[in-house]
Amino acid sequence: MPEFSSASAYAASLPNIPDALTVPQFLLEPHRHPLSPTRPDNVPWLVDDESGKGICTEEVRQRTYNLANALHTVWNIGEDDVVCIFSPNHVDYPISIWAVHTLGAIVTHCNPSFNVEELVYQLRISQTCLIIAYSDFLPIAFAAAQKANISPNQVIVIPSTCGNAIFNAVTLDELIARGATSPRLFSECRLKPGEAKTKVAFLSFSSGTTGKPKAVSIPHYSIVSNIVQMAVHWNVIGSSSAPSVMAVGDVCLGVLPFYHIFGLIVTVHFMLFCGITLVVVPKFSFLNYLKSIIRHKVTHLYIVPPQAVLLCKHPAVQDYATSLKHVKFVLSGAAPLSGELIQRLTKVFPKAHVGQGYGLTETATTVTMFLPSQKIGTIGSSGTLLPGIVARVRKSDGSLASQGESGELIVKGPSMALGYLNNEQANKETFVDGWVHTGDEVMFKNGELYVVDRLKEIMKVKGFQVAPAELEGHLLLHPAVADVCVVGIPDEYSGELPLAYVVVDSKLQTAITNDPSAAVKLKREIAKHVSDAKVQYKWLKGGIEFIDAIPKNPSGKMVRR
């Protein structure tokens, strides 16, 4: 049967992938992996964007172990407990992750823009017992904790720089200080050979192919594997004859959200593994983004299409053009980027390697990246498969496609997630005999992956997954909505925007037909019904259209196309 694997000249067979190490042991302990460059003691791991304060190797380790000690001492956090991180990017975000992992516990990370109900949903599905929340979002964290039957004493705060009220919650710094002065009472999680393949590190939420967000169980081995795969692909160790584009002392701007799988695995864990310093940016603001690139002499940028659009088209870029020449690597992911934008990015960053990658939460994470030998990734391509990844492309008739033929991408490899937590039906659809069914229509050409379309119903808005079924279910709660179909419409900045086709309740049909102002008012009410309940990227920014009926096939399923 036709299968595809990496054709990269750099993609030698994978070295040994440790299967008895947790993520922090792999990154922080002295017996580093042979592919990991040595980071000098004076090269920071993490730098706070605003203050410029850096955290070097020994401080990273001590903060991690001291926090682990406090979490165990105060709340008895241990094996398979779940801790939720509800925060924007922060230098203590990775520290919190590794402290939880050190105890054998599990991290579930979520969007700090969530409202109370969205956070409650994740807390309940993941069975969270402790919340680490940024102070600006404490009111939502406390309200959600109450609804999820989590004591307010089990909410820890990461304080913001503005020093706002902290609702009497204990701070992360206080816990780290306590852990440093208290006897070490915890036993570090130590895994048996092979156990890292099943020991869950993250419950990362994804909409999968359909429906409401699902908890994806990602084991430690998957994270470690994907780091090793990317290290081999990029020839991280390098040589005098073939230097790597990843070099110790380089600087990456950590602006992609750490709660998103792209930011979590690629920006945080892979960059730190490579000996690269991560400048942590809490919130994306384009003008500040440009200033941060220059101030910190950033060399590596991981971006999503909306950021690419701004970099190519925002007038302010011209003011900084001569100061961006130290950037040597730009990779776009989370959604396809047009060839035109790739070309324009090369003009903004004339010395940079520029291209795309592809991955999913379910594949934890990266499946393809452009080749190290390419200054500019092949236009329209998402790159070649990482070493260790095997792919099939299944056509609509069930047969397997050859080069140049399109169909659904199905992949397997060492980094695949274990499946969806407590969701057997969804697992049967996506995780089949070791293969992940991505729901994306692709083709391979000359060994490179081209994303043609999405077969699944999920939209990608600014790189975030939006399930039409979730929005439709909520819209049907509105008394004026008799039937509804949500689709994604193309948008240059966001990739896609949700558009709702609404069949209005028959009692209101005459009123909105005879009075255009009534129709406008109703559309506003329906849009507010969504914006009041959903995170911003799920809002109906593509608009609302009233129609007489939703087209359906003979079995009653909507015909979205």
Rosetta blueprint (number, residue, H / E / L):
1 M L
2 P L
3 E L
4 F E
5 S E
6 S L
7 A L
8 S L
9 A L
10 Y L
11 A L
12 A L
13 S L
14 L L
15 P L
16 N L
17 I L
18 P L
19 D L
20 A L
21 L L
22 T L
23 V H
24 P H
25 Q H
26 F H
27 L H
28 L H
29 E L
30 P L
31 H L
32 R L
33 H L
34 P L
35 L L
36 S L
37 P L
38 T L
39 R L
40 P L
41 D L
42 N L
43 V L
44 P L
45 W L
46 L E
47 V E
48 D E
49 D L
50 E L
51 S L
52 G L
53 K L
54 G E
55 I E
56 C L
57 T H
58 E H
59 E H
60 V H
61 R H
62 Q H
63 R H
64 T H
65 Y H
66 N H
67 L H
68 A H
69 N H
70 A H
71 L H
72 H H
73 T H
74 V H
75 W H
76 N L
77 I L
78 G L
79 E L
80 D L
81 D L
82 V E
83 V E
84 C E
85 I E
86 F E
87 S L
88 P L
89 N L
90 H L
91 V L
92 D H
93 Y H
94 P H
95 I H
96 S H
97 I H
98 W H
99 A H
100 V H
101 H H
102 T H
103 L L
104 G L
105 A L
106 I E
107 V E
108 T E
109 H E
110 C E
111 N L
112 P L
113 S L
114 F L
115 N L
116 V H
117 E H
118 E H
119 L H
120 V H
121 Y H
122 Q H
123 L H
124 R H
125 I H
126 S H
127 Q L
128 T L
129 C L
130 L E
131 I E
132 I E
133 A E
134 Y E
135 S H
136 D H
137 F H
138 L H
139 P H
140 I H
141 A H
142 F H
143 A H
144 A H
145 A H
146 Q H
147 K H
148 A L
149 N L
150 I L
151 S L
152 P H
153 N H
154 Q H
155 V E
156 I E
157 V E
158 I E
159 P L
160 S L
161 T L
162 C L
163 G L
164 N L
165 A L
166 I L
167 F L
168 N L
169 A L
170 V L
171 T E
172 L H
173 D H
174 E H
175 L H
176 I H
177 A H
178 R H
179 G H
180 A H
181 T H
182 S L
183 P L
184 R L
185 L L
186 F L
187 S L
188 E L
189 C L
190 R L
191 L L
192 K L
193 P L
194 G L
195 E H
196 A H
197 K H
198 T L
199 K L
200 V E
201 A E
202 F E
203 L E
204 S E
205 F E
206 S E
207 S L
208 G L
209 T L
210 T L
211 G L
212 K L
213 P L
214 K E
215 A E
216 V E
217 S E
218 I E
219 P E
220 H H
221 Y H
222 S H
223 I H
224 V H
225 S H
226 N H
227 I H
228 V H
229 Q H
230 M H
231 A H
232 V H
233 H H
234 W L
235 N L
236 V L
237 I L
238 G L
239 S L
240 S L
241 S L
242 A L
243 P L
244 S L
245 V L
246 M L
247 A L
248 V L
249 G L
250 D L
251 V E
252 C E
253 L E
254 G E
255 V L
256 L L
257 P L
258 F L
259 Y L
260 H L
261 I H
262 F H
263 G H
264 L H
265 I H
266 V H
267 T H
268 V H
269 H H
270 F H
271 M H
272 L H
273 F H
274 C L
275 G L
276 I L
277 T E
278 L E
279 V E
280 V E
281 V L
282 P L
283 K L
284 F L
285 S L
286 F H
287 L H
288 N H
289 Y H
290 L H
291 K H
292 S H
293 I H
294 I H
295 R H
296 H L
297 K L
298 V L
299 T L
300 H E
301 L E
302 Y E
303 I E
304 V L
305 P H
306 P H
307 Q H
308 A H
309 V H
310 L H
311 L H
312 C H
313 K H
314 H L
315 P L
316 A L
317 V H
318 Q H
319 D H
320 Y H
321 A H
322 T H
323 S H
324 L L
325 K L
326 H L
327 V L
328 K L
329 F E
330 V E
331 L E
332 S E
333 G L
334 A L
335 A L
336 P L
337 L L
338 S L
339 G H
340 E H
341 L H
342 I H
343 Q H
344 R H
345 L H
346 T H
347 K H
348 V H
349 F L
350 P L
351 K L
352 A L
353 H E
354 V E
355 G E
356 Q E
357 G E
358 Y E
359 G E
360 L E
361 T H
362 E H
363 T H
364 A L
365 T E
366 T E
367 V E
368 T E
369 M E
370 F L
371 L L
372 P L
373 S L
374 Q L
375 K L
376 I E
377 G L
378 T L
379 I L
380 G L
381 S L
382 S L
383 G L
384 T E
385 L E
386 L L
387 P L
388 G L
389 I L
390 V E
391 A E
392 R E
393 V E
394 R E
395 K L
396 S L
397 D L
398 G L
399 S L
400 L E
401 A L
402 S L
403 Q L
404 G L
405 E L
406 S L
407 G E
408 E E
409 L E
410 I E
411 V E
412 K E
413 G L
414 P L
415 S L
416 M L
417 A L
418 L L
419 G E
420 Y E
421 L L
422 N L
423 N L
424 E H
425 Q H
426 A H
427 N H
428 K H
429 E H
430 T H
431 F E
432 V E
433 D L
434 G L
435 W E
436 V E
437 H E
438 T E
439 G E
440 D E
441 E E
442 V E
443 M E
444 F E
445 K E
446 N L
447 G L
448 E E
449 L E
450 Y E
451 V E
452 V E
453 D E
454 R E
455 L L
456 K L
457 E L
458 I L
459 M E
460 K E
461 V E
462 K L
463 G L
464 F E
465 Q E
466 V E
467 A L
468 P H
469 A H
470 E H
471 L H
472 E H
473 G H
474 H H
475 L H
476 L L
477 L L
478 H L
479 P L
480 A L
481 V E
482 A E
483 D E
484 V E
485 C E
486 V E
487 V E
488 G E
489 I E
490 P E
491 D E
492 E L
493 Y L
494 S L
495 G E
496 E E
497 L E
498 P E
499 L E
500 A E
501 Y E
502 V E
503 V E
504 V E
505 D L
506 S H
507 K H
508 L H
509 Q H
510 T H
511 A H
512 I H
513 T H
514 N H
515 D L
516 P H
517 S H
518 A H
519 A H
520 V H
521 K H
522 L H
523 K H
524 R H
525 E H
526 I H
527 A H
528 K H
529 H H
530 V H
531 S H
532 D L
533 A L
534 K L
535 V L
536 Q H
537 Y H
538 K H
539 W L
540 L L
541 K L
542 G L
543 G E
544 I E
545 E E
546 F E
547 I L
548 D L
549 A L
550 I L
551 P L
552 K E
553 N L
554 P L
555 S L
556 G L
557 K L
558 M E
559 V L
560 R L
561 R L
